Amino acid sequence: MSRVAVLEKGWIGGGNTGRNTTIIRSNYLFEESSRLYDHAVKKWEALSQTLNYNVMFSQRGVLMLAHTVHDVQVFQRHVHANRLNGVDNEWLSAEEAKEFCPPLRISAGMRYPVLGAALQRRAGTARHDAVAWGYARAADALGVDIIQNCAVTGIVRDAAGAVEAVETTKGKIRTPKVGVVAAGNTSVVMQMAGVRMPLESYPLQALVSEPIKPVFPCVVMSNTIHAYISQSDKGELVIGAGTDAYISYSQRGALHVSTHTLEAICELFPDFRRMRMLRNWGGIVDVTPDRSPIIAKAPVKGLYVNCGWGTGGFKATPGSGHLFAWTMAKDEPHPINAPFTIERFRDGHLIDEAAAAAVAH
Amino acid sequence: MLLIPCPYCGPRPELEFAYGGEGGIARPADPAALDDDAWGAFLYHRSNPRGMHVERWRHVHGCGRFFNARRDTVTDLFACSWKVGEAAP
């Protein structure tokens, strides 16, 4: 396949690519997931060279905090499962966690004391805008047409039901293959081809602080009290909040959701209590019932879909793109994304990372 | 934060409520009669519209009762709400 067009309703990097908290990790529980996400991490490790564009991939480590006995057991299970799958992950005591991340508070008087942490050293962050620009430039050099400010308004099917063309705000484009990668709007776009999806869309919030000197050496996540935080190269603390409880396309979230996260941040990192937040925004994420993505052929000939990344799709960018391109070009899935079908919700072969982590991720 | 019109108690802040997912999805009377596609669709497929959405809420920190509502998912504004068993307005 060499004649490829990317249709973008807004501008490249203006959606969730530019709205996420840039965390990259592969410490997922199940074999299917750790293969998928570690495929991406391996591609991240070479991405700046591949694109000849510095995506500022920084393997500074992701520390996941345990606050209860249940957390400790779950994370130690994750550590063992990951290591059996060839994914690095190690268990740290609370003191070792503080040594790795000095701003972390581990005193026993906390309401949710830190009992230990799982550390994936190969995990980290990348500059999300640079990833969008690097990919756009590399795709353009390969002859891909990137058409911005061009919304898809319809998917045309022929008499046999196969994809024939897409209708856009700039006219009709005839094509035998369409790949839908529309994040929170996937249900809306797939509906144009008459396909109902196992997805619901929620606002997910993030916020950044005023920029400060480098104080925060890694990424810290706490699923139990729901906080995750890192420091960007510009110096801003990048903080991820949760999703709203209800489906919405509003691209903003409720204040009590981000306040809840800031309370947890202040509890874990008292040094940050006097800091001011600069910006707060929301993105719309499409969530599957098992919190694992779909990278698959749709039940319409010539239609493919890459969706359901929920609250954590950025980390998979290079792997997800590679596997989706493979699936579209060969009209069959790569072995890594073969389990990530739509039909798993009919057949019951769920990849239940939601139950494994018990939180959004 | 949403201001949610409970049909029993009147408008109350979102913190008093639990979201109950898409409304109007009836459990099939005879699940064994369904094929896998229909059962999977009942369990997992949702309309997820960009626009008006019929949904269930439960006033957990109020009257404790479930009710139905219609809300625009782009503006988050509620159009109406009604009691369980009543016809949608």
Interface residues (C-beta under 8 A of the other chain):
Chain A: N185 S187 V188 R196 M197 P198 L199 E200 S201 A245 Y246 I247 S248 Y249 S250 A254 L255 H256 D286 P289 F345 R346 D347
Chain B: M1 L2 E14 L15 A18 Y19 E22 D36 D37 W39 G40 A41 L43 Y44 H45 R46 S47 N48 P49 R50 H53 E55 R71 T73 V74 T75 D76
